[in-house]
Amino acid sequence: MQSRNSTTYNILMYSHDTYGLGHIRRTMAIANHLRDKNTNVLILTGSPLAGRFQFPEQVDFVRIPGMIKRTNEEYQSLSIRIDQEQALSIRTNIILATVKTFLPDLFIVDKEPLGLKKEVLPTLEWLKSTNPTTKTVLGLRDILDESEVIQNDWQAKNVYEYLEQLYDEIWVYGNKYIYNPIEMYKIPLSIHNRVKFTGYIPRKTLKPSKKSRVRKRYRIMEDDKFILVTTGGGGDGFEVIDHYLAMHDYFPTSLPFKSMIITGPFMPKRVRENFKNRAKKLGIKTIPFHPRLEELIAAADVVISMGGYNTICEILTQQTPALIIPRETPRKEQLIRAERLKSQGLLDFIPWTEVTPQLFRDKIFSLLNNHRQYSETINSFELSGLDTMLARLTSFKTENAENPQDSTIGK
């Protein structure tokens, strides 16, 4: 038997990490904003790169065995040679044991309502049956996939019923007028009032002096035009980088800007080395990973990316014009996001199958020529995600204070 009676508020966050950086970066941004001297945040993550990031005081993580996606329904262990069921069993038991020991006041589950292959379901059920005072929140990025795909998936997994039974709130990290999951995913009327649209999640902003120092560090002068190419984790970013280098091959003498490419830590080493050699001949610097990507985005005149949620939020925070080449498989969330944000004048994009050297070049020049217009439009776009979540947390804490309970937890 364990007893919880503390002035410290515990938040546990489950980060749905498979093959990329977006989930852990988003989770860390939220954790950093919600923590304070009386608020602990513990992150459950399968990201192999979690240890490369700097964790602030009151924030720590528990590493569960990593998994990578082979298909929409099939995963495999990232590092150790065990089958999917073994890996999932280990992860499921670590998650449940952590909850039983940490006894969170708030449990935030990232993206997948039941976790990877339902690994969080036993924990959610345990909380509701044994420790119902813990607030449970599902955090959803603005867009998950095409509406029909999500509806079919959630119906097959009985997610709609679990949402009603197991979650106190659903936080949507986006704006209702840009994309409304309540309508698109047919969330039941009975839980509409649990859905809170937080707005997009901002990242740390940089002072102009910091931007100048970053540019100087990489020998980019004040009058230079600097293009940053980043494909997140890099596991599926091969074609974007290949297109960018092909554009330089096609226009070897008429591209008046400096470039840097972040290939991503998950890109196969052989492919990464090939890009490095090709880029070197064109005078382009490549690096596999940068722990403070926001610095490079802020220092750039244009960012070229695939359009994952996390990168888009970093681009909007730094108010840097962006050209997006959205992935369309295995999910279309990046394409839908690019279409919706372009309609707001916040970025430009080229469909995955329509990229040519000429179009690539024209889009970059258009962004450079209309830099001020894009920056002003982005500046007027409110990124309210973190403040909205902090307001919800304050409400939870107030509720706790008004209804103090000395919870006795049994295994």
C-alpha positions in Angstrom: 0.0 0.0 0.0 1.2 3.5 -0.8 -0.1 6.9 0.3 0.0 10.1 -1.6 -0.2 13.3 0.4 2.2 15.9 -0.9 2.3 19.6 -1.9 4.2 18.5 -5.0 2.1 18.1 -8.2 3.2 15.1 -10.4 2.7 15.1 -14.1 3.4 12.0 -16.1 3.7 12.3 -19.9 3.6 9.4 -22.4 5.5 10.3 -25.6 4.5 8.2 -28.6 7.9 7.9 -30.1 8.6 5.5 -33.0 10.8 6.8 -35.7 11.4 10.6 -35.5 12.0 13.6 -33.2 8.7 15.3 -33.3 6.9 13.6 -30.4 9.8 13.9 -27.9 10.5 17.6 -28.9 6.8 18.5 -28.5 6.6 16.6 -25.2 9.7 18.4 -23.9 8.3 21.8 -24.9 5.1 21.1 -23.0 7.0 19.7 -20.0 9.3 22.7 -19.8 6.3 25.1 -19.7 4.2 23.1 -17.1 7.0 22.4 -14.6 7.7 24.7 -11.7 9.4 24.3 -8.3 6.3 22.4 -7.0 5.5 20.5 -10.2 7.4 17.5 -11.3 7.2 16.2 -14.9 8.3 12.7 -15.8 8.3 11.6 -19.4 7.9 8.1 -20.6 9.7 7.8 -24.0 11.0 5.3 -26.4 13.2 7.8 -28.2 16.8 6.8 -28.4 17.8 10.4 -28.6 16.1 11.5 -25.3 19.4 11.6 -23.6 20.9 14.1 -26.1 18.5 16.9 -25.0 19.1 19.1 -22.0 16.4 18.5 -19.4 15.6 21.4 -17.1 15.0 21.1 -13.3 11.9 19.2 -12.3 11.8 17.3 -15.6 13.2 13.8 -16.1 12.5 10.8 -18.3 12.0 7.0 -18.2 13.4 5.2 -21.2 11.3 2.4 -22.5 12.6 0.1 -25.3 12.4 1.8 -28.7 10.1 0.7 -31.5 10.0 1.6 -35.1 7.1 1.4 -37.5 7.3 -1.0 -40.4 3.7 -0.5 -41.5 0.7 1.3 -40.0 0.0 -1.8 -37.8 3.4 -3.5 -37.6 6.3 -2.4 -35.4 9.7 -3.9 -34.5 12.2 -3.4 -31.7 14.6 -0.5 -32.5 17.8 -1.8 -31.0 17.6 -5.2 -29.2 16.7 -8.4 -31.1 13.3 -9.4 -29.5 10.0 -9.8 -31.3 7.2 -7.2 -31.2 5.2 -8.9 -28.5 8.2 -9.1 -26.1 9.1 -5.5 -26.7 5.5 -4.4 -26.1 5.2 -6.5 -23.0 8.3 -4.8 -21.5 7.0 -1.3 -22.4 3.5 -2.0 -21.1 4.9 -3.2 -17.7 7.3 -0.3 -17.4 4.5 2.2 -18.1 2.2 0.6 -15.5 4.9 0.2 -12.9 5.9 3.9 -13.3 2.4 5.1 -12.8 1.9 2.9 -9.7 5.1 4.3 -8.2 5.1 7.9 -9.4 1.3 8.3 -8.7 0.7 11.2 -11.1 -1.9 13.9 -10.4 -2.1 14.3 -14.2 -1.4 11.8 -17.0 -1.0 13.1 -20.5 -1.0 10.6 -23.3 0.5 11.7 -26.7 -1.3 11.1 -30.0 -2.4 7.4 -29.6 -5.5 7.2 -27.3 -4.5 3.7 -26.2 -0.7 4.0 -26.7 1.3 2.0 -29.2 -0.6 -1.2 -29.8 -2.8 -0.5 -26.8 0.2 -0.5 -24.4 -1.2 2.3 -22.3 -4.7 0.8 -21.9 -3.9 -1.3 -18.8 -2.5 1.9 -17.1 -5.5 4.0 -18.0 -7.8 1.2 -16.7 -5.8 0.9 -13.5 -6.0 4.7 -12.9 -9.7 4.8 -13.4 -10.4 1.8 -11.1 -7.8 2.4 -8.4 -6.8 6.1 -8.5 -9.7 8.0 -10.2 -8.4 11.4 -8.8 -5.7 11.4 -11.4 -6.7 13.6 -14.3 -6.2 11.8 -17.7 -5.7 13.9 -20.8 -5.2 12.8 -24.4 -3.0 15.2 -26.4 -3.6 15.3 -30.1 -1.7 17.2 -32.7 -3.8 19.4 -35.0 -4.2 16.7 -37.7 -3.7 12.9 -37.4 -4.6 11.7 -41.0 -7.5 11.8 -43.4 -10.8 11.8 -41.6 -12.0 8.5 -43.0 -8.7 6.7 -42.0 -9.0 7.9 -38.4 -12.7 7.1 -38.2 -12.2 3.6 -39.4 -9.1 3.1 -37.2 -10.9 4.4 -34.1 -14.0 2.3 -34.8 -11.9 -0.9 -35.2 -10.1 -0.3 -31.9 -13.2 0.8 -30.0 -11.4 4.1 -29.3 -14.6 6.2 -29.2 -15.9 4.2 -26.2 -12.5 4.3 -24.5 -12.4 8.1 -24.9 -15.6 8.4 -23.0 -14.6 5.9 -20.3 -11.0 6.8 -19.7 -10.2 10.4 -20.5 -11.2 13.6 -18.6 -10.1 15.9 -21.4 -8.8 15.9 -24.9 -6.3 18.6 -25.8 -6.0 19.4 -29.5 -2.8 21.2 -30.2 -4.3 23.3 -33.0 -6.9 25.8 -34.0 -10.5 24.8 -34.6 -11.0 27.1 -37.6 -8.0 25.5 -39.4 -8.9 21.9 -38.8 -11.6 20.6 -36.5 -11.1 17.0 -35.4 -14.5 17.0 -33.6 -16.1 17.1 -37.0 -13.5 15.4 -39.1 -13.1 12.4 -36.8 -16.7 12.3 -35.6 -16.0 12.6 -31.9 -19.2 11.7 -30.0 -21.4 14.5 -28.9 -21.3 13.2 -25.4 -17.7 14.2 -25.0 -17.6 17.4 -27.1 -17.2 19.5 -23.9 -14.1 17.6 -23.0 -12.3 18.7 -26.1 -10.1 21.8 -25.6 -8.4 23.5 -28.5 -5.1 24.8 -27.2 -3.8 26.4 -30.3 -0.4 25.6 -31.8 2.5 25.1 -29.5 5.2 27.7 -29.6 8.9 27.1 -29.0 11.6 29.3 -27.5 12.1 32.5 -29.4 15.5 34.0 -30.0 16.7 37.5 -29.8 18.1 39.2 -33.0 21.6 39.2 -31.4 21.4 35.4 -31.0 20.4 35.0 -34.6 23.4 37.1 -35.7 25.8 35.0 -33.6 24.4 31.7 -35.0 24.9 33.0 -38.6 28.4 34.2 -37.8 29.2 30.8 -36.3 28.5 29.2 -39.7 30.1 32.0 -41.7 26.9 33.4 -43.0 27.2 37.2 -43.4 24.5 39.7 -42.9 23.8 40.1 -46.6 23.8 36.4 -47.3 20.6 34.5 -48.0 20.6 31.4 -45.8 18.5 28.4 -46.7 18.0 25.6 -44.0 16.9 22.2 -45.1 15.7 19.8 -42.4 13.8 16.6 -42.5 13.3 15.9 -38.8 14.6 12.5 -37.9 15.6 11.8 -41.5 14.3 8.3 -41.7 12.0 9.3 -44.6 13.6 12.6 -45.7 15.8 11.2 -48.5 13.8 12.6 -51.5 13.6 16.1 -50.1 17.3 16.4 -49.7 17.9 14.7 -53.0 15.6 17.2 -54.8 17.4 20.1 -53.1 20.8 18.9 -54.3 19.5 18.1 -57.7 18.3 21.7 -58.0 21.8 22.9 -57.3 23.1 20.5 -60.0 20.6 21.9 -62.5 21.4 25.5 -61.6 25.1 25.3 -60.8 25.9 29.0 -61.0 22.6 30.9 -60.5 21.6 30.1 -56.9 22.7 33.1 -54.8 22.3 31.7 -51.3 24.1 29.7 -48.7 22.7 26.4 -47.5 22.8 24.0 -44.6 21.3 20.5 -44.6 20.4 18.6 -41.4 20.1 15.0 -42.7 18.6 13.6 -39.4 20.0 11.1 -37.0 17.8 8.2 -38.3 19.0 8.5 -41.9 21.1 5.4 -42.8 24.8 6.2 -42.5 25.5 5.2 -46.1 22.8 7.5 -47.5 24.0 10.3 -45.1 27.6 10.0 -46.3 26.5 10.1 -49.9 24.6 13.3 -49.4 27.5 14.8 -47.5 29.8 14.1 -50.4 27.4 15.5 -53.0 26.7 18.6 -50.8 30.4 19.2 -50.2 31.1 19.6 -53.9 28.4 22.3 -54.0 29.7 24.1 -51.0 26.8 23.0 -48.8 27.4 22.0 -45.1 25.6 18.9 -43.8 25.2 17.8 -40.2 23.2 14.8 -38.9 21.6 16.4 -35.9 21.4 19.7 -34.0 20.0 19.7 -30.4 18.9 23.4 -30.8 17.2 23.4 -34.1 15.3 26.5 -33.3 18.5 28.5 -33.5 19.1 27.5 -37.1 15.5 28.0 -38.0 15.6 31.5 -36.5 18.8 32.3 -38.3 17.5 31.1 -41.7 15.9 33.2 -44.4 13.9 30.3 -45.7 13.4 26.8 -44.2 12.7 23.8 -46.4 11.1 20.9 -44.6 8.5 18.1 -44.8 5.9 19.7 -42.6 5.7 17.6 -39.5 3.8 19.3 -36.6 6.8 19.9 -34.5 8.9 21.6 -37.2 6.0 23.7 -38.4 5.5 25.0 -34.8 9.2 25.9 -34.6 9.0 27.7 -38.0 6.0 29.7 -36.9 7.6 30.6 -33.6 10.7 32.0 -35.3 8.6 33.6 -38.1 10.7 32.2 -40.8 9.2 31.7 -44.3 9.0 28.0 -45.2 8.7 25.8 -48.2 7.1 22.5 -47.3 7.3 19.3 -49.3 4.8 17.2 -47.3 5.1 13.4 -47.1 1.9 11.7 -48.3 2.5 8.1 -47.0 1.8 6.3 -44.8 -0.3 9.2 -43.6 -1.5 12.4 -45.3 -1.4 14.6 -42.2 1.6 16.6 -43.5 -0.2 17.3 -46.8 -3.4 18.3 -45.1 -1.5 20.6 -42.7 0.4 22.2 -45.6 -2.8 22.9 -47.5 -4.6 24.4 -44.5 -1.7 26.6 -43.4 -1.0 27.8 -46.9 -4.6 28.9 -47.2 -3.8 31.1 -44.2 -0.8 32.6 -45.9 1.6 31.1 -43.4 3.8 29.0 -45.7 4.1 27.6 -49.2 4.4 24.0 -50.4 5.0 21.7 -53.3 3.2 18.4 -53.5 5.5 15.4 -53.1 5.1 14.2 -56.7 5.4 17.6 -58.4 8.9 18.7 -57.3 11.2 19.8 -60.2 14.4 21.8 -60.0 12.7 24.7 -61.7 9.7 24.8 -59.5 11.9 24.3 -56.4 14.0 27.3 -57.4 11.0 29.5 -58.2 9.3 28.8 -54.9 12.5 29.6 -52.9 12.9 32.9 -54.8 9.3 33.8 -54.2 9.6 33.2 -50.5 12.8 35.3 -50.4 11.2 38.1 -52.3 8.1 38.1 -50.1 9.9 37.5 -46.8 8.4 40.5 -45.1 4.8 39.6 -46.1 5.2 36.0 -44.7 6.9 37.2 -41.5 4.1 39.7 -40.9 1.4 37.1 -41.5 3.1 34.7 -39.1 3.5 37.4 -36.5 -0.2 38.0 -36.4 -0.9 34.2 -35.9 -1.3 33.4 -32.2 0.6 30.4 -30.8 -1.4 29.9 -27.7 -0.8 26.2 -27.0 1.4 26.4 -23.9 -0.5 29.1 -22.2 -3.8 27.3 -22.7 -2.4 24.1 -21.3 -0.9 26.0 -18.3 -4.4 27.5 -17.7 -5.9 24.0 -17.7 -3.2 22.8 -15.3 -3.9 25.7 -12.9 -7.6 24.7 -13.0 -6.7 21.1 -12.1 -4.5 22.3 -9.2 -7.2 24.6 -7.9 -9.7 21.7 -8.1 -7.2 19.6 -6.1 -6.8 22.3 -3.5 -10.6 22.7 -3.1 -11.1 19.0 -2.8 -8.0 17.7 -0.9 -7.8 13.9 -0.7 -5.3 11.7 1.0 -5.4 8.9 -1.6 -4.5 5.5 -0.5 -3.3 3.4 -3.5 -3.4 -0.4 -3.5 -1.8 -2.6 -6.0 
